[in-house]
């Protein structure tokens, strides 16, 4: 009789076809404690629930939510444009700020928590550094009420950065002459 944690190969427990040489572990379902042989990948069982509990879980929620989802990565993700997004649960006070998928940009969430209220859709949170979109410390953020001022601020800062770069290039050029 096998005990929870025992390991073997598929051929040893009568599995045929593709799973003859795959490793298995005797594992207990996390919901009902039913024990069964489960295939492993990288030393971990590929399923933590038995078939009946897995089906029941999907029927109740429609999908695995949060930490119970096998693809869960902590509720944070980095977008291609450099912004960090944080997953909010539906019972969170700041959930109205989230998009349809339940994620909100972290810099907006940090500012909202500082103010103690949800931000309005037209309120912008500006990164003072202008470059690091993943640096979401409160000291580097600024709340701007209108997009017009944000645009003027961003364009001015970019113009100053371009001028500073041009000055460095010209100084290096004159230093060589």
LINDATA-V858555 format. One record per pair of residues at least 12 apart in sequence whose ideal C-beta (glycine too) atoms are under 7 Angstrom apart, sorted by the first residue. I is the first residue (numbers start at 0). GAP is how many residues later the second one is. Records with the same first field share a line. If there is no record, write none. Layout:
I->GAP  GAP
This chain:
1->24
2->23
3->22  23  24  31
4->20  21
5->20
6->16  17  18
7->16
8->12  13  14  15
9->12  14
12->24
18->20
21->17
22->17
23->13  14  15  16
24->13  15  20
26->18
28->20  21  24
29->18  19
30->18  22
31->18  21
33->16
35->14
74->12
77->56
81->51  52
82->22  50
83->22  50  52
84->18  19  20  21
85->17  18  20  23
86->15  16
87->14  16
93->15  18  24
95->22
96->15  21  22
105->30
106->18  20  29  34
107->17
109->26  28  31
110->14  30  32
113->24
122->20  22
123->20  23  26
124->16  18
125->16  18  24  27
126->13  14
127->12  13  14
129->24  27
